[in-house]
Amino acid sequence: MSRRALFLLVPALFLALTQCRTPVESGAPATPASTASGQLLEIVNVSAYDPKEKQREGRAYSEHDVSALREAGSVALIARAGKGGNLDTKCANFLTAADRVGMLPGVYYRLQNHVDAVAQADQFIDRAKALAASRDWTAGSLLLVGDFDAQSRMDDILRFMDRVESRTGVVPVAYLENSGHLKTLLSQADEATKARIRRMPYWIALYSHDKGYDPKYPQFPIPGHPEGLVKQYNLWHDWTIWQYGGVEWTGGRSVPKVYSHGRYPFPTYFGILDRPVERNIFRGSPADLQVLWQRHGIALR
């Protein structure tokens, strides 16, 4: 079987396992899709800080071998391409390793205020295009994500998004930290600006139901949940990707910060991994995930 035929077969296999189908970027309830085995559509995101240190018995991974992440249930991997004018040193290796085991590849760039937004977008796209041309990929597209700093300016968000689209024809996904500044900035934007930003699917960051939010923006309702965070921004209809598991460096150790409440009782560690990793779920079916990657990614073949 050719690589292309194998790639086209993967969505069908995932779809056959899917019990429920939640449309992407719709007004439907944000209940994650699950497979017949009870697993969610998991996505991991990594950077040069990964892998973290070993903390328990289990399987390890590296930028050269992410088979443990795939075995744990992740269907996609999004690697940091760079931030604030600096490229990430492990991005290419992580993506190659992910593609090798059949995980969808994606890249994100962390926009920071001390470097011009267009210059950062150019560095991001130059890197993404170089990665796309670097090998014979099994995957069909490389997802593009703008990771907007907690203190990002509106003009910079728009300029970054517009530059990425003008050079690729692709509107990137928007990752936002749980930031009071960003909530004020975006919720109070005029309707024309909101319509422009809404074209980017919303990737939320929420690691706890009772911590990490600005007191000026109480949860809807308390305790906090992803639908409440969407309401605080008063911009998107719903979330598309949810980072429910983050990692903080505290006391010389990587400390997992994982949401676990109500109908989202996520475990502290991901499957059989021996160390923490940043984790996400996708709000939709396997077929929806393929659509997201194609619509908001650049072609790899």
N, C-alpha and C positions, 0 to 999 in steps of 0.2 A: 504494500500500500504506500502511495506517495505521501510526502509530508503534508501537502495541501489537502489531500483526501482525508488524512488522519485528523487534521485541524478542524475540517468541516464536520467530521463525525462527532467531535467532542460535545458541541452544544446539544445535539440530538440525544446523546447518552445522558447528559445532565437533565434534559427536559423530561426524559422518560422516568427519572427518579423523583421529579418534583410533585409534591402534593398540592401546593397552592401557588397561585400566580398573582403577584401584586404589581400592578403597572408602575413603571418608573416615572417619577416626576408627575404624579397624579394626586388627586385629593383623597385617595383611599387610605384607610387606617394604616399606620406605620408598623405593622406586624411583620417581622422578617419572614421570608419564605423559608420553608424547611423541606428537606428531602425525605424520602421514605425511611432513611436510617435515623432521622431525627436531627441531622446536622444542619447548621445554618450555612449560608453562602459566605464564607470567611475570606477576608483579604488581610494580608500583613503589609505593613510599611516598614522600611528599613533605611538606615543611613550608615555613614562611616562609623558611628558609635556602636553598631551591631557587628557581631553578636555580643550580648551582655555576658557577665560572668556566670559560671555554673552555680546553681543554688540548690539542686536536688538531684536525685537519680533520674535518668531518662536519656533522651536522645539530644545530641547537639547539632548545630548547623554552622555553616560559615558562608562567606560570600562566594565560595567556590562550590558549595554543596548545600542545597536547600531542600533536599529530599525529605528531611524530617518535617519541614513546614508543610510540604505537600501531604505527607502521611498523616499529619495532625488534622488536615481537612481544609487547608487554604487553597483556594482556586485561583488566586491572583497575588501578585507581589508588586508593590509600588515603591520604587527606590528614589531616594533624594538625589537629584542631579546637581544641586548646588544651592547656595544661599548667599545673599549679600555680596555678590561678585566673586565668590570662591566656589570652584567645582568640587564635588564629592569624589573621594578617591576610590570608593568601592562600588559605585553605581553600575559600571559596565559588567563587572564580575557577577554581581547579584542578578542582573537581568539575564545574563547568559545562563546562569545556573537555574533560574526560574523557567526559562523557555525550554531548557533541556528536560525538565520533569513535567512539562505541560501546564505550567501556571501562566495566566495572562500577565504580560509585563506592562508596567506603567512607571512614569517618572513625575516627581514633583519638584518645584523650585520654591524656596522660602524667600519671599520678597521682604527686604529690609529697607528702612528709611534712609540710611546713610549713603546709598548708591542709587543713581537714577533708575527709575522703574523700567524705562525702555531699554536701557543698557542691560539690565538684569533679564528682561524678556529675550533680548537678542542672545545673550549667553545661554539661556535655557534652550532656545530653539536651535541654536548652533549645535549644542550638545545632543539634543534629541535627534537631529538629522544625522549627526555623525554616528550615533548609536544605531540608527535605523539602517545605515549603509555598512555597518561593521561586520555583519555576518548573515548567513542564510537562516532567517528566522522561521520557526514553526508557526508562531502566532501571526495573526494577520494585521494587528495594529498595536501601537504603543500609546497608552492613555497619557494625556497631559493634564497636570494639576498645578494650579497656583496656590501656594500656601502663604496666606496673608498674615503678616505679623500682627500681634495684638494691638499695636499702635499705628497701623497702616493708615495712610491718608486716602480719602476718596479718589482724588485725582490719580494717585499712583495705582490704585486697584484698577481703575478704568483704563489707564494707559497701558498697564501690563496686559490686561485682557485684550485690548484692541490690537496691541502689537503682536501678540501670539496669533490672533485670528488673521491679521493682515498677512502674516508670513506663512501661515499653514492652512488657512481656511477652516481652522478648528477653534471652537470656543472651549477653553479649558474648564475643568471642574474647579470649584472654589472650596478650599479648606479654610475654615475659620476657627481660631482659638475661642474659648469661652470667655470673651472679653467684654467688659462693660463699655469700653471705648468703641469697639466695633458695633455693639448693639445700638448705641446712641447714633453712631455715624450712619448706619444702614437703615434703621427703623425710621429715622427722621428725614431720609432722602426724599426728593420729589418723585412723583410717579414715573416720569420719563427715565430718571436714573435707575429706579428700581426695576423697570422693565428691561433695561440694558443688562443689569447685573443678574437678573433672574434667568437669563439665558445660560448661565453657568450652573450646573447641578450642585447642590449644597452637600458638602461633606462636613458633618458636625463632629465636634470633640466634646465628649461628655463621659467622664470616668467615674462619677459618683452621683447619687441621687440627692445628697445633702451638703455638698461642698463645691467650691470652685466657681461660684457665681457672684456677681456684684449685687449688694443689697438693694441697689436702686432698681434692680430687675428681679423681683421675686418670681419663683417658679410658678408655672401654670399647670396643674396646682402643685402644692407642696405635698409629698416630696417630688423632686425634679425628675423629669423624664424627657426623652428626646422630642416628643411633640410639644412640650412646654418650651424647650429651647427654640424651636422653630417660631413659636408665637412671639418670643421676645425680640426676634429680629424683624418680625412683621414685614417680611419680604417674600420668602419662598412659600410655596403651598405645602411642602413637606421636605423631609431629608431624603437623600439618595444613598449616601454612605455614612455610617456612624462609627467613629473611632471610640469604642467602649473600653479599650484597654491601652493605657499609656505606661510609661516608665519614667520615674524620677530618680535622680542621683542624690541620695541622702546618707550621710554618715559613712561615705566611702563604699556605698553599696547601691546597686540598682534595685529600686523598690517598685514593684508592680502596682499600678493604680487602676483598678478594674471595677466597672459598674456591676453591681449585683443587688437587684431589688425587684420586687414584684414579679412581672412575667419575664424579666431579663436576669435570671440568676447565673451570670457568667462566672466561671471558675477563675481563680487567681492565675493559674498557669494554663497554657494552651496545649491541650492534649497531652502527648508524651514528652514534651520538651522539658529539658533540664534547667531552663533559664527563662526569664521574662522576655516578651516580645510585644511590640505595639500591634494591636489587633483591631479589626473592623468587621462590620457586617454590611451587606448590601441589601437594600430594600427592594426586592424584586426576585424574579425567577432567573434561572440560568440563561434563558433566551434574552431576557431583559438586560442581563449583564453583558452579553455579547453586543447588544445594540448600543449600550453605553460606551463600550470600548471602541466600537467602530465610529460612532457619532462624535466622540470627544477625544479621538486619538489620531495619530498620523499613521499612514499605511506603512507596513513593513515589507510588502512584496507587491 
